[in-house]
Amino acid sequence: MNEDALIAALAEIVAPARSRVLIGIGDDAAVWQPSRSNRSVVSTDALVEGVHFDPAWMTWREIGARALEANLSDIAAMGARPVLATIALGVPSGTAHESLLDLYRGIAASAARADCTIAGGDVTRTPVVTLAITAVGEVRATSLKLRTGAKKGDAIVTTGKLGGSRAGLCVLRDRVALEGERRDWALQAYRAPVARLAEGRWLGASTSVHAMMDLSDGLSSDLARMCARSGVGAVLDALPICHAAIETAHALGVSPETFALAGGEEYELLAAVDGRAYGHLAARFRVRFGRELFKVGSFRAENGIVLRGGDGLETPVVRTGWDSLESE
Amino acid sequence: MNEDALIAALAEIVAPARSRVLIGIGDDAAVWQPSRSNRSVVSTDALVEGVHFDPAWMTWREIGARALEANLSDIAAMGARPVLATIALGVPSGTAHESLLDLYRGIAASAARADCTIAGGDVTRTPVVTLAITAVGEVRATSLKLRTGAKKGDAIVTTGKLGGSRAGLCVLRDRVALEGERRDWALQAYRAPVARLAEGRWLGASTSVHAMMDLSDGLSSDLARMCARSGVGAVLDALPICHAAIETAHALGVSPETFALAGGEEYELLAAVDGRAYGHLAARFRVRFGRELFKVGSFRAENGIVLRGGDGLETPVVRTGWDSLESE
């Protein structure tokens, strides 16, 4: 049973829906209705030392900021703005308090940037440092975006280039030696990702955006989830891959597309945009944010995700995480 | 630095308050304001295998239910009713999926009882099973109860007898051999505590209740927190101790009061009730719930907590957790 299957089985057990909780397990965040025109969203993410981060690769301050950003990214993916977050911190006995204070300094810096209050938490003893963060956000009912809603003909868009975070991890694991700007870009992407909060709210407010989620597990996994929830398939024909990932891929002898498809932890947003509205929306996005809203492909009726090459040939995209690639 | 001091230091780092978040770190739950007359509350608790529970001592189903009840108890302590909860589950690789499904069955049963929707979560790999649960509740602004607000002359009340959970742990650790009803009571108190949700909402709705919290860490620790937050001291003169705890105390050669003061994980509510209103409130409580609302002492202006014996002599209550007693 893989993680998705286990989560589905667990979700089924706790399934009974309740009127004021509109969206339960299965989207980036849960949604409930505090009043008629407003929606509250809540998202929980856990980070575990040795699984999700390694103190040898980044400062405690970066670890803290990154943990909150991962959560804020789920809030962004709903089109919402953050209100508050709570933190369940697990620490092994003997952990230097200065490390924990630095961890919290990172969380505080990220929270301040996002205008999100850290409003409570719990500290427990655990064998390794664990951080479970729950973020609460708010969104107008009309701006709420879910993973369902992608339609055939919709453009598949991302708010940034992909692969940087995974390239950074390759640098840290000494699998590749990048230099200069590309090295900085990759390390920054891995150590200091930033949730696309402003972009999420902006896209959420557009009626041309039919579905949205964040890219925490890599495009192949996350797009498959959006396709499954929306009942559509997808053709990818223009993956935006950052230079650092391209160089890393070449050094490792794998295709750059692998970095875009199987990488993860980048927290760019993935959205389904009305195909006819994409051009106009992308132009406005460029004006507003000074960056591209990349069109990476299109949704179609036929199930499954394929990569279409310049020759028009379609290759099925196997939904795979990075770890299975690493062990090949 | 003990847990409270560390939490205070961490809280200071993330301190900046924001208008819509009314209560941050330091109460049972954080509070924010989704609309003028309503308050939302959110509470996070983490449970760690080997620290907070041991699968040798209870079923996975019980572990799940207990974890959610601990969180719901924080919601109850605010006078609120639960809306939803999210779960961050950490599992070691190789954990039997049937155990996890049972864990969730326990959570689901507790959630159904409390009319609380399990609305999302996260599953990660961890060295031992960890469960971080965040519960969200709602309460009318006028019914919200905090730890601040206890006044000199207020009665100190609890919604039940104390010490049962700790007696159950002593049974499970083979430190004492209880029999029959007392054994059942103690094991039930430890394995299957029930958050006092109805009691919390009922007490929250009363203007005679000035402050409220739940007794998760034992009366001596929790009452000290309420005293500190309210700027008062306390005299304890009538600790309600269950028979199982009294028998266990005698068998271990410690005073029964120890079980009431240093025990924990019972999730009874602790409240400050207007001294003149206590009699009437307790009578109504008895009618409503068929149980006693125990008056265990009174708040007073003078700082510190004392235990007053039948002879009128006052003994300072040292704020101590159970673990330090165990190692004596």
Interface residues (C-beta under 8 A of the other chain):
Chain A: M1 E3 L6 I7 A9 L10 I13 V14 P16 A17 R18 R20 V21 I23 G24 I25 D27 A29 A30 V31 W32 P34 S35 N38 S40 V42 S43 T44 D45 A46 L47 V48 G50 V51 H52 V83 L84 T86 I87 A88 L89 G90 H97 L100 L101 Y104 R105 I107 A108 A111 A112 D115 T117 I118 A119 G120 G121 D122 V123 T124 R125 T126 P127 V128 T130 A132 T134 V136 E138
Chain B: M1 E3 L6 I7 A9 L10 I13 V14 P16 A17 R18 R20 V21 I23 G24 I25 D27 A29 A30 V31 W32 P34 S35 N38 S40 V42 S43 T44 D45 A46 L47 V48 V51 H52 V83 L84 T86 I87 A88 L89 G90 H97 L100 L101 Y104 R105 I107 A108 A111 A112 D115 T117 I118 A119 G120 G121 D122 V123 T124 R125 T126 P127 V128 T130 A132 T134 V136 E138
